Amino acid sequence: MDTKFDKKGNLQNDAELSLKDFKKKFGSNEQRESLIKNLVTIAEKLKKVGCSTMYIFGSFTTTKEVPNDIDTCFDLTGTD
């Protein structure tokens, strides 16, 4: 899990993380944990129809303590 942040708290590299590592790195408080829980619910439903790739970005992937949301993009190639 190689993630680097700049002085402003922005992620400085792409990181491919397992769900466990993602929760450990970005689920640092109740607000973040709640957002991750909701995202996992959506991701599980998309996985059932063939979606295998998700990108997460925006303030959630920074050191911001309480982001309002998680910006995501799903690759729907091959979904049914």
N, C-alpha and C positions, 0 to 999 in steps of 0.2 A: 504494500500500500504506500506508494511513493507520491505524496501530495505536498506541494510547496506553495506557500502564500507570500505575496509581496507585503510591503510595509502598510499598505492600505487594506490588507486582508483578502485580496483577490487571488483566486487559484491561478497558479502560474504554469500549469501543465495539464494535459489531458490525463485522466486517471481511469483505469478500468478496475472497478471494485466489485467484490461479491456483495450481496445484500448485507451479510454480517459485518463486513468491513465498512460499508457505507453507513450503516447504523452507528457503528463505533465512532467513525470520523465525524459524521454530521448530525447525529441524534443526541446532542449535548444538553438538551433541556426538554421540558414537557411540550412546548410549542413545536419544536423540531420533531420530536417523537410522534406527535399527533399528525403532522403533515406527512411524515414517512409512512405511518400506518395507513392513511388514506391513499397514498400513492401505491402502496403494495396491493391494496384491494383492487385498484384499477389495473395495475400491471398483471395481476393474476388472471383477471378476466380477459385481457388482451392476449396473454400467453395461451389461453385455451383456444383462441382462434388463429394461432400461429405466429404471433408477434414475438420476436426473440431479442430485439434490441431497443434500448431506451437510453436517451441522452438527458442528462440533468444539468442545468446551468442556472445562471442568474444569481440573485443574492443568496439562494440556499447553499450554493457551493462557495461561499465566502465565509469569513469569520464573523459575519453579522450575527449577533446573539439571537435576535428574534425576527427572522424573515416572515413576511406575510404569506408567502406562497412558495411553491416549488415550480420553477419553469421546466417543462419537459417537452421532449419530442420523441415520438415513437416511430420506428421504421416499420411500416405496414407491408413491406414487400413479402409476398407469399402468404398473407393472411387470408382467411376465408370468411 
